Amino acid sequence: SSGINAEYGDTVSEYKGVETFGPLPAVLLHDKGSYVIQSLIKVSDKAELEDLFTKYYKPLIIPLSLHPVANYTVQTFLEHVMSRDAADYICSQLVPLFEDLLAESITGVVIGVIKCCHHHGLSSYNFMEVLRDAFHLPEDQTHLLFRCLLSLTTHDILVEKIESYKKPTQSGKPRRDRFEATLTGSLLLQGLFNIGEIGLLEEGICGLSEDHLVYLSCNVQSSHALQAFLTSTAVPATSKHRSDT
């Protein structure tokens, strides 16, 4: 316990009131302790989950979600929480943090929130709009959302890159538009497609050039996202056909 507190004490004490909650927060911040808590959550009944929520996840949900280790326990809690009110509270706190979570590559919490909302029937969140705002997309540029998510690049930076690809090389040859793909972005897209969150992403995929679609299909990261799109029951067959030709 002293070793854990020595390693993570400063991080824990940054957040108001954490000291009053006993040793569990320090355990949540430790890699092995986090695994133990995840296992505990998985076997907890409704009353025990409610107790964990009241004592720890309600007051500490934001700092725990942004922590590189503790966020895994948040993901597990989102998956197993039984109370609709608790789920609603957690999601209401974390949806506004999507931009910060994605900036830290904590995609699992973002996907966990979206899945939790679907599971509990919390329909008050427009995730396409939230993600559009997180990546700073103007309303007339929403077709670039797919590309922003896959590359985890904000709209302004993405546009700069696209424009740079239009400039010829020193030898006068045209540059190839490099369609950047990241593992984190691919996992986020897979999570969205698997639960039927298509929205603005369908437009982005169907509007891609043949060259880009071939690249996406062959790239080790993006191929899984494209596969999730093609196998999603929420995507119309006509859209799948356009993407598959």
Biotite code that builds the C-alpha atoms (Angstrom):
import biotite.structure as struc

atoms = struc.array([
    struc.Atom([0.000, 0.000, 0.000], chain_id="A", res_id=1, res_name="SER", atom_name="CA", element="C"),
    struc.Atom([2.781, 2.454, 0.886], chain_id="A", res_id=2, res_name="SER", atom_name="CA", element="C"),
    struc.Atom([4.502, 1.713, -2.433], chain_id="A", res_id=3, res_name="GLY", atom_name="CA", element="C"),
    struc.Atom([1.341, 2.405, -4.369], chain_id="A", res_id=4, res_name="ILE", atom_name="CA", element="C"),
    struc.Atom([0.686, 5.641, -2.506], chain_id="A", res_id=5, res_name="ASN", atom_name="CA", element="C"),
    struc.Atom([4.293, 6.734, -2.971], chain_id="A", res_id=6, res_name="ALA", atom_name="CA", element="C"),
    struc.Atom([4.009, 6.186, -6.723], chain_id="A", res_id=7, res_name="GLU", atom_name="CA", element="C"),
    struc.Atom([0.546, 7.653, -7.276], chain_id="A", res_id=8, res_name="TYR", atom_name="CA", element="C"),
    struc.Atom([-0.021, 9.853, -4.237], chain_id="A", res_id=9, res_name="GLY", atom_name="CA", element="C"),
    struc.Atom([0.434, 13.181, -6.036], chain_id="A", res_id=10, res_name="ASP", atom_name="CA", element="C"),
    struc.Atom([-1.984, 12.158, -8.778], chain_id="A", res_id=11, res_name="THR", atom_name="CA", element="C"),
    struc.Atom([-4.626, 11.088, -6.302], chain_id="A", res_id=12, res_name="VAL", atom_name="CA", element="C"),
    struc.Atom([-4.409, 14.156, -4.077], chain_id="A", res_id=13, res_name="SER", atom_name="CA", element="C"),
    struc.Atom([-4.910, 16.563, -6.981], chain_id="A", res_id=14, res_name="GLU", atom_name="CA", element="C"),
    struc.Atom([-8.630, 15.914, -6.925], chain_id="A", res_id=15, res_name="TYR", atom_name="CA", element="C"),
    struc.Atom([-10.744, 17.413, -4.196], chain_id="A", res_id=16, res_name="LYS", atom_name="CA", element="C"),
    struc.Atom([-12.021, 14.976, -1.630], chain_id="A", res_id=17, res_name="GLY", atom_name="CA", element="C"),
    struc.Atom([-10.116, 11.911, -2.840], chain_id="A", res_id=18, res_name="VAL", atom_name="CA", element="C"),
    struc.Atom([-8.308, 11.491, 0.466], chain_id="A", res_id=19, res_name="GLU", atom_name="CA", element="C"),
    struc.Atom([-11.620, 10.898, 2.282], chain_id="A", res_id=20, res_name="THR", atom_name="CA", element="C"),
    struc.Atom([-12.418, 7.742, 0.322], chain_id="A", res_id=21, res_name="PHE", atom_name="CA", element="C"),
    struc.Atom([-9.886, 5.386, 1.867], chain_id="A", res_id=22, res_name="GLY", atom_name="CA", element="C"),
    struc.Atom([-7.358, 3.146, 0.064], chain_id="A", res_id=23, res_name="PRO", atom_name="CA", element="C"),
    struc.Atom([-9.463, 2.091, -2.941], chain_id="A", res_id=24, res_name="LEU", atom_name="CA", element="C"),
    struc.Atom([-8.614, 5.043, -5.210], chain_id="A", res_id=25, res_name="PRO", atom_name="CA", element="C"),
    struc.Atom([-4.893, 4.252, -4.869], chain_id="A", res_id=26, res_name="ALA", atom_name="CA", element="C"),
    struc.Atom([-5.643, 0.641, -5.784], chain_id="A", res_id=27, res_name="VAL", atom_name="CA", element="C"),
    struc.Atom([-7.539, 1.841, -8.846], chain_id="A", res_id=28, res_name="LEU", atom_name="CA", element="C"),
    struc.Atom([-4.443, 3.696, -10.034], chain_id="A", res_id=29, res_name="LEU", atom_name="CA", element="C"),
    struc.Atom([-2.154, 0.664, -9.810], chain_id="A", res_id=30, res_name="HIS", atom_name="CA", element="C"),
    struc.Atom([-1.936, -1.758, -12.737], chain_id="A", res_id=31, res_name="ASP", atom_name="CA", element="C"),
    struc.Atom([-2.417, -4.928, -10.674], chain_id="A", res_id=32, res_name="LYS", atom_name="CA", element="C"),
    struc.Atom([-4.887, -3.262, -8.329], chain_id="A", res_id=33, res_name="GLY", atom_name="CA", element="C"),
    struc.Atom([-6.906, -2.061, -11.297], chain_id="A", res_id=34, res_name="SER", atom_name="CA", element="C"),
    struc.Atom([-7.152, -5.620, -12.591], chain_id="A", res_id=35, res_name="TYR", atom_name="CA", element="C"),
    struc.Atom([-8.373, -6.836, -9.191], chain_id="A", res_id=36, res_name="VAL", atom_name="CA", element="C"),
    struc.Atom([-11.070, -4.132, -9.065], chain_id="A", res_id=37, res_name="ILE", atom_name="CA", element="C"),
    struc.Atom([-12.184, -4.978, -12.600], chain_id="A", res_id=38, res_name="GLN", atom_name="CA", element="C"),
    struc.Atom([-12.592, -8.602, -11.538], chain_id="A", res_id=39, res_name="SER", atom_name="CA", element="C"),
    struc.Atom([-14.548, -7.487, -8.467], chain_id="A", res_id=40, res_name="LEU", atom_name="CA", element="C"),
    struc.Atom([-16.904, -5.365, -10.576], chain_id="A", res_id=41, res_name="ILE", atom_name="CA", element="C"),
    struc.Atom([-17.636, -8.298, -12.887], chain_id="A", res_id=42, res_name="LYS", atom_name="CA", element="C"),
    struc.Atom([-18.911, -10.476, -10.018], chain_id="A", res_id=43, res_name="VAL", atom_name="CA", element="C"),
    struc.Atom([-20.706, -7.746, -8.031], chain_id="A", res_id=44, res_name="SER", atom_name="CA", element="C"),
    struc.Atom([-24.485, -7.744, -7.654], chain_id="A", res_id=45, res_name="ASP", atom_name="CA", element="C"),
    struc.Atom([-26.677, -4.678, -8.117], chain_id="A", res_id=46, res_name="LYS", atom_name="CA", element="C"),
    struc.Atom([-26.380, -3.510, -4.503], chain_id="A", res_id=47, res_name="ALA", atom_name="CA", element="C"),
    struc.Atom([-22.585, -3.850, -4.527], chain_id="A", res_id=48, res_name="GLU", atom_name="CA", element="C"),
    struc.Atom([-22.316, -1.981, -7.814], chain_id="A", res_id=49, res_name="LEU", atom_name="CA", element="C"),
    struc.Atom([-24.498, 0.783, -6.391], chain_id="A", res_id=50, res_name="GLU", atom_name="CA", element="C"),
    struc.Atom([-22.188, 0.981, -3.375], chain_id="A", res_id=51, res_name="ASP", atom_name="CA", element="C"),
    struc.Atom([-19.119, 1.269, -5.613], chain_id="A", res_id=52, res_name="LEU", atom_name="CA", element="C"),
    struc.Atom([-20.858, 3.970, -7.611], chain_id="A", res_id=53, res_name="PHE", atom_name="CA", element="C"),
    struc.Atom([-21.872, 6.008, -4.557], chain_id="A", res_id=54, res_name="THR", atom_name="CA", element="C"),
    struc.Atom([-18.501, 5.821, -2.813], chain_id="A", res_id=55, res_name="LYS", atom_name="CA", element="C"),
    struc.Atom([-16.068, 6.000, -5.698], chain_id="A", res_id=56, res_name="TYR", atom_name="CA", element="C"),
    struc.Atom([-17.317, 6.290, -9.270], chain_id="A", res_id=57, res_name="TYR", atom_name="CA", element="C"),
    struc.Atom([-19.787, 9.089, -8.694], chain_id="A", res_id=58, res_name="LYS", atom_name="CA", element="C"),
    struc.Atom([-17.387, 11.518, -6.952], chain_id="A", res_id=59, res_name="PRO", atom_name="CA", element="C"),
    struc.Atom([-14.263, 10.458, -8.889], chain_id="A", res_id=60, res_name="LEU", atom_name="CA", element="C"),
    struc.Atom([-15.550, 9.562, -12.337], chain_id="A", res_id=61, res_name="ILE", atom_name="CA", element="C"),
    struc.Atom([-13.704, 12.324, -14.218], chain_id="A", res_id=62, res_name="ILE", atom_name="CA", element="C"),
    struc.Atom([-10.168, 11.907, -12.762], chain_id="A", res_id=63, res_name="PRO", atom_name="CA", element="C"),
    struc.Atom([-10.449, 8.112, -12.875], chain_id="A", res_id=64, res_name="LEU", atom_name="CA", element="C"),
    struc.Atom([-11.564, 8.187, -16.507], chain_id="A", res_id=65, res_name="SER", atom_name="CA", element="C"),
    struc.Atom([-8.636, 10.373, -17.531], chain_id="A", res_id=66, res_name="LEU", atom_name="CA", element="C"),
    struc.Atom([-6.067, 8.265, -15.676], chain_id="A", res_id=67, res_name="HIS", atom_name="CA", element="C"),
    struc.Atom([-4.024, 5.890, -17.913], chain_id="A", res_id=68, res_name="PRO", atom_name="CA", element="C"),
    struc.Atom([-4.608, 2.911, -15.585], chain_id="A", res_id=69, res_name="VAL", atom_name="CA", element="C"),
    struc.Atom([-7.777, 3.650, -13.624], chain_id="A", res_id=70, res_name="ALA", atom_name="CA", element="C"),
    struc.Atom([-9.778, 4.257, -16.809], chain_id="A", res_id=71, res_name="ASN", atom_name="CA", element="C"),
    struc.Atom([-9.906, 0.487, -17.359], chain_id="A", res_id=72, res_name="TYR", atom_name="CA", element="C"),
    struc.Atom([-11.983, 0.087, -14.220], chain_id="A", res_id=73, res_name="THR", atom_name="CA", element="C"),
    struc.Atom([-14.331, 2.792, -15.531], chain_id="A", res_id=74, res_name="VAL", atom_name="CA", element="C"),
    struc.Atom([-14.706, 0.842, -18.769], chain_id="A", res_id=75, res_name="GLN", atom_name="CA", element="C"),
    struc.Atom([-15.588, -2.295, -16.807], chain_id="A", res_id=76, res_name="THR", atom_name="CA", element="C"),
    struc.Atom([-18.004, -0.413, -14.580], chain_id="A", res_id=77, res_name="PHE", atom_name="CA", element="C"),
    struc.Atom([-19.763, 1.066, -17.621], chain_id="A", res_id=78, res_name="LEU", atom_name="CA", element="C"),
    struc.Atom([-20.168, -2.425, -19.020], chain_id="A", res_id=79, res_name="GLU", atom_name="CA", element="C"),
    struc.Atom([-21.692, -3.862, -15.844], chain_id="A", res_id=80, res_name="HIS", atom_name="CA", element="C"),
    struc.Atom([-23.572, -0.983, -14.191], chain_id="A", res_id=81, res_name="VAL", atom_name="CA", element="C"),
    struc.Atom([-27.196, -2.015, -13.628], chain_id="A", res_id=82, res_name="MET", atom_name="CA", element="C"),
    struc.Atom([-28.756, 1.225, -12.431], chain_id="A", res_id=83, res_name="SER", atom_name="CA", element="C"),
    struc.Atom([-30.075, 3.430, -15.219], chain_id="A", res_id=84, res_name="ARG", atom_name="CA", element="C"),
    struc.Atom([-29.680, 6.511, -13.006], chain_id="A", res_id=85, res_name="ASP", atom_name="CA", element="C"),
    struc.Atom([-26.035, 5.675, -12.307], chain_id="A", res_id=86, res_name="ALA", atom_name="CA", element="C"),
    struc.Atom([-25.397, 5.054, -16.006], chain_id="A", res_id=87, res_name="ALA", atom_name="CA", element="C"),
    struc.Atom([-27.069, 8.349, -16.889], chain_id="A", res_id=88, res_name="ASP", atom_name="CA", element="C"),
    struc.Atom([-24.984, 10.268, -14.353], chain_id="A", res_id=89, res_name="TYR", atom_name="CA", element="C"),
    struc.Atom([-21.684, 8.767, -15.543], chain_id="A", res_id=90, res_name="ILE", atom_name="CA", element="C"),
    struc.Atom([-22.489, 9.375, -19.198], chain_id="A", res_id=91, res_name="CYS", atom_name="CA", element="C"),
    struc.Atom([-23.571, 12.955, -18.504], chain_id="A", res_id=92, res_name="SER", atom_name="CA", element="C"),
    struc.Atom([-20.176, 13.599, -16.924], chain_id="A", res_id=93, res_name="GLN", atom_name="CA", element="C"),
    struc.Atom([-18.085, 11.886, -19.594], chain_id="A", res_id=94, res_name="LEU", atom_name="CA", element="C"),
    struc.Atom([-19.762, 12.846, -22.882], chain_id="A", res_id=95, res_name="VAL", atom_name="CA", element="C"),
    struc.Atom([-18.477, 16.463, -22.591], chain_id="A", res_id=96, res_name="PRO", atom_name="CA", element="C"),
    struc.Atom([-14.971, 15.006, -22.083], chain_id="A", res_id=97, res_name="LEU", atom_name="CA", element="C"),
    struc.Atom([-14.825, 13.042, -25.353], chain_id="A", res_id=98, res_name="PHE", atom_name="CA", element="C"),
    struc.Atom([-12.281, 15.454, -26.844], chain_id="A", res_id=99, res_name="GLU", atom_name="CA", element="C"),
    struc.Atom([-9.991, 15.148, -23.795], chain_id="A", res_id=100, res_name="ASP", atom_name="CA", element="C"),
    struc.Atom([-10.368, 11.358, -23.638], chain_id="A", res_id=101, res_name="LEU", atom_name="CA", element="C"),
    struc.Atom([-9.556, 10.940, -27.321], chain_id="A", res_id=102, res_name="LEU", atom_name="CA", element="C"),
    struc.Atom([-6.609, 13.313, -27.006], chain_id="A", res_id=103, res_name="ALA", atom_name="CA", element="C"),
    struc.Atom([-5.212, 10.940, -24.373], chain_id="A", res_id=104, res_name="GLU", atom_name="CA", element="C"),
    struc.Atom([-6.040, 7.889, -26.577], chain_id="A", res_id=105, res_name="SER", atom_name="CA", element="C"),
    struc.Atom([-8.515, 6.629, -23.961], chain_id="A", res_id=106, res_name="ILE", atom_name="CA", element="C"),
    struc.Atom([-10.862, 5.340, -26.641], chain_id="A", res_id=107, res_name="THR", atom_name="CA", element="C"),
    struc.Atom([-12.219, 2.515, -24.487], chain_id="A", res_id=108, res_name="GLY", atom_name="CA", element="C"),
    struc.Atom([-14.040, 4.916, -22.173], chain_id="A", res_id=109, res_name="VAL", atom_name="CA", element="C"),
    struc.Atom([-15.598, 6.755, -25.132], chain_id="A", res_id=110, res_name="VAL", atom_name="CA", element="C"),
    struc.Atom([-16.820, 3.475, -26.633], chain_id="A", res_id=111, res_name="ILE", atom_name="CA", element="C"),
    struc.Atom([-17.937, 2.309, -23.187], chain_id="A", res_id=112, res_name="GLY", atom_name="CA", element="C"),
    struc.Atom([-20.068, 5.430, -22.717], chain_id="A", res_id=113, res_name="VAL", atom_name="CA", element="C"),
    struc.Atom([-21.716, 5.003, -26.117], chain_id="A", res_id=114, res_name="ILE", atom_name="CA", element="C"),
    struc.Atom([-22.428, 1.309, -25.492], chain_id="A", res_id=115, res_name="LYS", atom_name="CA", element="C"),
    struc.Atom([-23.746, 2.063, -22.002], chain_id="A", res_id=116, res_name="CYS", atom_name="CA", element="C"),
    struc.Atom([-26.157, 4.674, -23.369], chain_id="A", res_id=117, res_name="CYS", atom_name="CA", element="C"),
    struc.Atom([-27.458, 2.224, -25.949], chain_id="A", res_id=118, res_name="HIS", atom_name="CA", element="C"),
    struc.Atom([-27.842, -0.549, -23.384], chain_id="A", res_id=119, res_name="HIS", atom_name="CA", element="C"),
    struc.Atom([-29.795, 1.617, -20.936], chain_id="A", res_id=120, res_name="HIS", atom_name="CA", element="C"),
    struc.Atom([-31.841, 3.428, -23.571], chain_id="A", res_id=121, res_name="GLY", atom_name="CA", element="C"),
    struc.Atom([-30.314, 6.832, -22.893], chain_id="A", res_id=122, res_name="LEU", atom_name="CA", element="C"),
    struc.Atom([-31.198, 8.550, -26.140], chain_id="A", res_id=123, res_name="SER", atom_name="CA", element="C"),
    struc.Atom([-30.548, 12.166, -25.168], chain_id="A", res_id=124, res_name="SER", atom_name="CA", element="C"),
    struc.Atom([-27.029, 12.162, -26.622], chain_id="A", res_id=125, res_name="TYR", atom_name="CA", element="C"),
    struc.Atom([-26.270, 12.825, -30.290], chain_id="A", res_id=126, res_name="ASN", atom_name="CA", element="C"),
    struc.Atom([-22.876, 11.163, -30.500], chain_id="A", res_id=127, res_name="PHE", atom_name="CA", element="C"),
    struc.Atom([-22.228, 12.168, -34.094], chain_id="A", res_id=128, res_name="MET", atom_name="CA", element="C"),
    struc.Atom([-22.685, 15.800, -33.069], chain_id="A", res_id=129, res_name="GLU", atom_name="CA", element="C"),
    struc.Atom([-20.500, 15.347, -29.989], chain_id="A", res_id=130, res_name="VAL", atom_name="CA", element="C"),
    struc.Atom([-17.715, 13.780, -32.069], chain_id="A", res_id=131, res_name="LEU", atom_name="CA", element="C"),
    struc.Atom([-18.085, 16.436, -34.756], chain_id="A", res_id=132, res_name="ARG", atom_name="CA", element="C"),
    struc.Atom([-17.566, 19.132, -32.114], chain_id="A", res_id=133, res_name="ASP", atom_name="CA", element="C"),
    struc.Atom([-14.667, 17.217, -30.563], chain_id="A", res_id=134, res_name="ALA", atom_name="CA", element="C"),
    struc.Atom([-12.827, 17.242, -33.887], chain_id="A", res_id=135, res_name="PHE", atom_name="CA", element="C"),
    struc.Atom([-13.852, 20.850, -34.671], chain_id="A", res_id=136, res_name="HIS", atom_name="CA", element="C"),
    struc.Atom([-15.710, 20.057, -37.891], chain_id="A", res_id=137, res_name="LEU", atom_name="CA", element="C"),
    struc.Atom([-17.794, 22.840, -39.460], chain_id="A", res_id=138, res_name="PRO", atom_name="CA", element="C"),
    struc.Atom([-21.314, 21.817, -40.460], chain_id="A", res_id=139, res_name="GLU", atom_name="CA", element="C"),
    struc.Atom([-20.418, 21.852, -44.157], chain_id="A", res_id=140, res_name="ASP", atom_name="CA", element="C"),
    struc.Atom([-17.432, 19.544, -43.620], chain_id="A", res_id=141, res_name="GLN", atom_name="CA", element="C"),
    struc.Atom([-19.105, 16.633, -41.824], chain_id="A", res_id=142, res_name="THR", atom_name="CA", element="C"),
    struc.Atom([-18.136, 14.255, -44.621], chain_id="A", res_id=143, res_name="HIS", atom_name="CA", element="C"),
    struc.Atom([-14.608, 14.388, -43.176], chain_id="A", res_id=144, res_name="LEU", atom_name="CA", element="C"),
    struc.Atom([-15.660, 12.991, -39.790], chain_id="A", res_id=145, res_name="LEU", atom_name="CA", element="C"),
    struc.Atom([-14.747, 9.424, -40.750], chain_id="A", res_id=146, res_name="PHE", atom_name="CA", element="C"),
    struc.Atom([-11.306, 10.540, -41.783], chain_id="A", res_id=147, res_name="ARG", atom_name="CA", element="C"),
    struc.Atom([-10.836, 12.648, -38.641], chain_id="A", res_id=148, res_name="CYS", atom_name="CA", element="C"),
    struc.Atom([-11.775, 9.729, -36.410], chain_id="A", res_id=149, res_name="LEU", atom_name="CA", element="C"),
    struc.Atom([-9.603, 7.206, -38.235], chain_id="A", res_id=150, res_name="LEU", atom_name="CA", element="C"),
    struc.Atom([-6.550, 9.457, -38.108], chain_id="A", res_id=151, res_name="SER", atom_name="CA", element="C"),
    struc.Atom([-7.482, 11.049, -34.759], chain_id="A", res_id=152, res_name="LEU", atom_name="CA", element="C"),
    struc.Atom([-6.787, 14.412, -36.365], chain_id="A", res_id=153, res_name="THR", atom_name="CA", element="C"),
    struc.Atom([-8.782, 17.591, -35.849], chain_id="A", res_id=154, res_name="THR", atom_name="CA", element="C"),
    struc.Atom([-10.402, 19.180, -38.888], chain_id="A", res_id=155, res_name="HIS", atom_name="CA", element="C"),
    struc.Atom([-8.012, 22.112, -39.235], chain_id="A", res_id=156, res_name="ASP", atom_name="CA", element="C"),
    struc.Atom([-4.911, 19.907, -39.179], chain_id="A", res_id=157, res_name="ILE", atom_name="CA", element="C"),
    struc.Atom([-6.500, 17.367, -41.531], chain_id="A", res_id=158, res_name="LEU", atom_name="CA", element="C"),
    struc.Atom([-7.369, 20.076, -44.077], chain_id="A", res_id=159, res_name="VAL", atom_name="CA", element="C"),
    struc.Atom([-3.790, 21.376, -43.957], chain_id="A", res_id=160, res_name="GLU", atom_name="CA", element="C"),
    struc.Atom([-2.502, 17.878, -44.696], chain_id="A", res_id=161, res_name="LYS", atom_name="CA", element="C"),
    struc.Atom([-4.961, 17.356, -47.558], chain_id="A", res_id=162, res_name="ILE", atom_name="CA", element="C"),
    struc.Atom([-3.922, 20.676, -49.104], chain_id="A", res_id=163, res_name="GLU", atom_name="CA", element="C"),
    struc.Atom([-0.238, 19.774, -48.790], chain_id="A", res_id=164, res_name="SER", atom_name="CA", element="C"),
    struc.Atom([-0.849, 16.569, -50.724], chain_id="A", res_id=165, res_name="TYR", atom_name="CA", element="C"),
    struc.Atom([-2.180, 18.612, -53.645], chain_id="A", res_id=166, res_name="LYS", atom_name="CA", element="C"),
    struc.Atom([1.172, 20.312, -54.122], chain_id="A", res_id=167, res_name="LYS", atom_name="CA", element="C"),
    struc.Atom([3.528, 18.523, -56.534], chain_id="A", res_id=168, res_name="PRO", atom_name="CA", element="C"),
    struc.Atom([6.848, 17.138, -55.410], chain_id="A", res_id=169, res_name="THR", atom_name="CA", element="C"),
    struc.Atom([10.130, 18.873, -56.273], chain_id="A", res_id=170, res_name="GLN", atom_name="CA", element="C"),
    struc.Atom([10.377, 16.665, -59.338], chain_id="A", res_id=171, res_name="SER", atom_name="CA", element="C"),
    struc.Atom([6.942, 17.824, -60.477], chain_id="A", res_id=172, res_name="GLY", atom_name="CA", element="C"),
    struc.Atom([5.168, 14.536, -59.792], chain_id="A", res_id=173, res_name="LYS", atom_name="CA", element="C"),
    struc.Atom([1.762, 14.647, -58.047], chain_id="A", res_id=174, res_name="PRO", atom_name="CA", element="C"),
    struc.Atom([1.708, 13.647, -54.404], chain_id="A", res_id=175, res_name="ARG", atom_name="CA", element="C"),
    struc.Atom([-0.469, 10.808, -53.210], chain_id="A", res_id=176, res_name="ARG", atom_name="CA", element="C"),
    struc.Atom([-3.097, 11.768, -50.639], chain_id="A", res_id=177, res_name="ASP", atom_name="CA", element="C"),
    struc.Atom([-1.917, 9.761, -47.648], chain_id="A", res_id=178, res_name="ARG", atom_name="CA", element="C"),
    struc.Atom([-4.962, 8.454, -45.803], chain_id="A", res_id=179, res_name="PHE", atom_name="CA", element="C"),
    struc.Atom([-3.609, 8.158, -42.270], chain_id="A", res_id=180, res_name="GLU", atom_name="CA", element="C"),
    struc.Atom([-5.022, 5.428, -40.042], chain_id="A", res_id=181, res_name="ALA", atom_name="CA", element="C"),
    struc.Atom([-4.386, 4.863, -36.330], chain_id="A", res_id=182, res_name="THR", atom_name="CA", element="C"),
    struc.Atom([-5.104, 1.870, -34.124], chain_id="A", res_id=183, res_name="LEU", atom_name="CA", element="C"),
    struc.Atom([-7.021, 4.019, -31.649], chain_id="A", res_id=184, res_name="THR", atom_name="CA", element="C"),
    struc.Atom([-9.113, 5.591, -34.387], chain_id="A", res_id=185, res_name="GLY", atom_name="CA", element="C"),
    struc.Atom([-9.846, 2.210, -35.926], chain_id="A", res_id=186, res_name="SER", atom_name="CA", element="C"),
    struc.Atom([-10.992, 0.810, -32.572], chain_id="A", res_id=187, res_name="LEU", atom_name="CA", element="C"),
    struc.Atom([-13.274, 3.801, -32.063], chain_id="A", res_id=188, res_name="LEU", atom_name="CA", element="C"),
    struc.Atom([-14.862, 3.357, -35.488], chain_id="A", res_id=189, res_name="LEU", atom_name="CA", element="C"),
    struc.Atom([-15.280, -0.382, -34.946], chain_id="A", res_id=190, res_name="GLN", atom_name="CA", element="C"),
    struc.Atom([-17.061, 0.302, -31.670], chain_id="A", res_id=191, res_name="GLY", atom_name="CA", element="C"),
    struc.Atom([-19.386, 2.813, -33.324], chain_id="A", res_id=192, res_name="LEU", atom_name="CA", element="C"),
    struc.Atom([-20.206, 0.564, -36.275], chain_id="A", res_id=193, res_name="PHE", atom_name="CA", element="C"),
    struc.Atom([-20.747, -2.501, -34.091], chain_id="A", res_id=194, res_name="ASN", atom_name="CA", element="C"),
    struc.Atom([-23.495, -0.784, -32.116], chain_id="A", res_id=195, res_name="ILE", atom_name="CA", element="C"),
    struc.Atom([-25.086, 0.841, -35.148], chain_id="A", res_id=196, res_name="GLY", atom_name="CA", element="C"),
    struc.Atom([-23.796, 4.400, -34.705], chain_id="A", res_id=197, res_name="GLU", atom_name="CA", element="C"),
    struc.Atom([-23.405, 5.247, -38.387], chain_id="A", res_id=198, res_name="ILE", atom_name="CA", element="C"),
    struc.Atom([-24.719, 8.784, -38.860], chain_id="A", res_id=199, res_name="GLY", atom_name="CA", element="C"),
    struc.Atom([-22.265, 11.086, -40.609], chain_id="A", res_id=200, res_name="LEU", atom_name="CA", element="C"),
    struc.Atom([-19.714, 8.296, -41.006], chain_id="A", res_id=201, res_name="LEU", atom_name="CA", element="C"),
    struc.Atom([-21.665, 6.589, -43.786], chain_id="A", res_id=202, res_name="GLU", atom_name="CA", element="C"),
    struc.Atom([-21.422, 9.703, -45.952], chain_id="A", res_id=203, res_name="GLU", atom_name="CA", element="C"),
    struc.Atom([-17.695, 9.889, -45.343], chain_id="A", res_id=204, res_name="GLY", atom_name="CA", element="C"),
    struc.Atom([-17.010, 6.291, -46.370], chain_id="A", res_id=205, res_name="ILE", atom_name="CA", element="C"),
    struc.Atom([-19.305, 6.256, -49.401], chain_id="A", res_id=206, res_name="CYS", atom_name="CA", element="C"),
    struc.Atom([-17.692, 9.432, -50.697], chain_id="A", res_id=207, res_name="GLY", atom_name="CA", element="C"),
    struc.Atom([-14.170, 8.005, -50.696], chain_id="A", res_id=208, res_name="LEU", atom_name="CA", element="C"),
    struc.Atom([-12.271, 7.441, -53.906], chain_id="A", res_id=209, res_name="SER", atom_name="CA", element="C"),
    struc.Atom([-11.498, 3.950, -55.164], chain_id="A", res_id=210, res_name="GLU", atom_name="CA", element="C"),
    struc.Atom([-7.847, 4.531, -54.351], chain_id="A", res_id=211, res_name="ASP", atom_name="CA", element="C"),
    struc.Atom([-8.696, 5.345, -50.737], chain_id="A", res_id=212, res_name="HIS", atom_name="CA", element="C"),
    struc.Atom([-11.001, 2.338, -50.389], chain_id="A", res_id=213, res_name="LEU", atom_name="CA", element="C"),
    struc.Atom([-8.277, 0.021, -51.663], chain_id="A", res_id=214, res_name="VAL", atom_name="CA", element="C"),
    struc.Atom([-5.837, 1.533, -49.176], chain_id="A", res_id=215, res_name="TYR", atom_name="CA", element="C"),
    struc.Atom([-8.322, 1.169, -46.306], chain_id="A", res_id=216, res_name="LEU", atom_name="CA", element="C"),
    struc.Atom([-8.927, -2.461, -47.204], chain_id="A", res_id=217, res_name="SER", atom_name="CA", element="C"),
    struc.Atom([-5.220, -3.290, -47.206], chain_id="A", res_id=218, res_name="CYS", atom_name="CA", element="C"),
    struc.Atom([-4.095, -1.256, -44.211], chain_id="A", res_id=219, res_name="ASN", atom_name="CA", element="C"),
    struc.Atom([-3.664, -3.312, -41.029], chain_id="A", res_id=220, res_name="VAL", atom_name="CA", element="C"),
    struc.Atom([-5.467, -0.708, -38.912], chain_id="A", res_id=221, res_name="GLN", atom_name="CA", element="C"),
    struc.Atom([-8.254, 0.593, -41.137], chain_id="A", res_id=222, res_name="SER", atom_name="CA", element="C"),
    struc.Atom([-9.225, -2.763, -42.670], chain_id="A", res_id=223, res_name="SER", atom_name="CA", element="C"),
    struc.Atom([-10.915, -3.781, -39.403], chain_id="A", res_id=224, res_name="HIS", atom_name="CA", element="C"),
    struc.Atom([-12.914, -0.538, -39.312], chain_id="A", res_id=225, res_name="ALA", atom_name="CA", element="C"),
    struc.Atom([-14.033, -1.044, -42.908], chain_id="A", res_id=226, res_name="LEU", atom_name="CA", element="C"),
    struc.Atom([-14.984, -4.649, -42.121], chain_id="A", res_id=227, res_name="GLN", atom_name="CA", element="C"),
    struc.Atom([-17.093, -3.473, -39.160], chain_id="A", res_id=228, res_name="ALA", atom_name="CA", element="C"),
    struc.Atom([-18.844, -1.004, -41.473], chain_id="A", res_id=229, res_name="PHE", atom_name="CA", element="C"),
    struc.Atom([-19.589, -3.655, -44.096], chain_id="A", res_id=230, res_name="LEU", atom_name="CA", element="C"),
    struc.Atom([-20.941, -6.122, -41.528], chain_id="A", res_id=231, res_name="THR", atom_name="CA", element="C"),
    struc.Atom([-23.014, -3.608, -39.533], chain_id="A", res_id=232, res_name="SER", atom_name="CA", element="C"),
    struc.Atom([-26.749, -4.267, -39.761], chain_id="A", res_id=233, res_name="THR", atom_name="CA", element="C"),
    struc.Atom([-27.351, -0.507, -39.478], chain_id="A", res_id=234, res_name="ALA", atom_name="CA", element="C"),
    struc.Atom([-25.698, 0.218, -42.828], chain_id="A", res_id=235, res_name="VAL", atom_name="CA", element="C"),
    struc.Atom([-28.017, 0.021, -45.871], chain_id="A", res_id=236, res_name="PRO", atom_name="CA", element="C"),
    struc.Atom([-27.074, -2.577, -48.486], chain_id="A", res_id=237, res_name="ALA", atom_name="CA", element="C"),
    struc.Atom([-26.773, 0.156, -51.119], chain_id="A", res_id=238, res_name="THR", atom_name="CA", element="C"),
    struc.Atom([-24.076, 1.903, -49.089], chain_id="A", res_id=239, res_name="SER", atom_name="CA", element="C"),
    struc.Atom([-22.185, -1.344, -48.573], chain_id="A", res_id=240, res_name="LYS", atom_name="CA", element="C"),
    struc.Atom([-22.339, -2.000, -52.306], chain_id="A", res_id=241, res_name="HIS", atom_name="CA", element="C"),
    struc.Atom([-20.875, 1.441, -53.089], chain_id="A", res_id=242, res_name="ARG", atom_name="CA", element="C"),
    struc.Atom([-18.049, 0.852, -50.634], chain_id="A", res_id=243, res_name="SER", atom_name="CA", element="C"),
    struc.Atom([-17.384, -2.666, -51.862], chain_id="A", res_id=244, res_name="ASP", atom_name="CA", element="C"),
    struc.Atom([-17.131, -1.870, -55.561], chain_id="A", res_id=245, res_name="THR", atom_name="CA", element="C"),
])
